[in-house]
């Protein structure tokens, strides 16, 4: 929307106002025929001047008599340089706003002329500006989330206006409940006023906050793991152990009991780390058995599961086929042989301190731990 207004102070259509001054010079009022033009819409309009230099040709014609072409060109250039216009405000203009144009003149180069320039202040009132159409730029904009909390990643999957760009204040290291502020911006630094003038519409808002939800999350403590999953891991661990006893022990019938003593749970000290696996759960067991050569013996054993994930529906995901058991053996007894003493080994540890050192202490620089083993 364009609107042109004449100065409220204008009382004459003459471009050149000449009057006698105290020093005998004629005064040239450069504000006399000023007009102002508004471009844009109510609240977002800009102001520019019309007729701001029309007076120059009249001054050159009136006072340039007898000058050659070079002198006339110099006079004209000096007139352009001698006047400064300041418009306040020049943008974000609404109907009813008063616009002040301050005209400052410099007569230094006209001391030998028969005229002097006069400036001053002129006011205009903005009116007739059309209201701009507004729209919500976030209609149809969606965020999608990938990965696992607390290291989820957000992406802008769709947007409603191809003429705007959208940015997020945070897109990585996300957990459910985190907030992301999305900002709508114009491309290549174009102002919203220019956007409004170009497209005839204006975003009603430029920011919107989204709450992260639906990310599967790595368990961060034992209490978060559902009891049902704990039982499944215990069953799997004991089944694996008993199968190995049946395959590998000379006297598998000697197994008396395998008792779950508790758990060691490890998680990264720095939740923003890329440690893999992200978390680990050790199921710690006491094994009691009997061998015909050495009698009763006891040792300690573990099964480790990793990357325990809590799903958005409240269930838990663990790959039960991916487990780790002790890779070292301990001596559980000796007995005489034909020539040398025989030694009986078991996969595990003679005491809990040794098991704890291997499973927890060796990783304490990167992982924090929680223990329920008594």
Secondary structure, DSSP 8 states (H G I E B T S, - for coil): -EEEEE-TT-----S----B-TTS-EEEETTTT-EEEEES-TTTBEEEEESSSHHHHHHHHHH-TT--HHHHHHHHHHHHHTEEEEEES-SSB-TT-EEEEEEEE--GGGTTSSEEEE-EEEEEE-------EEE-TTTT-EEEEESEETSBEEEEEE-S-TTEEEEES--SSB-TT-EEEEEEEEGGG--HHHHHHHHSEEES-SEEEEE----EEE--SGGGS-HHHHHHHHHHHHHHHHHHHHHH-TTGGGEEEEEEEEEEEEEESSTT---SSSEEEEEEEEEEEEETTTEEEEEEEEEEEE--EE-TTS-EE--TT--EE--SEEEEEEE--SSS-EEEEEESBSSHHHHHHHHTGGGTTTEEEEE---
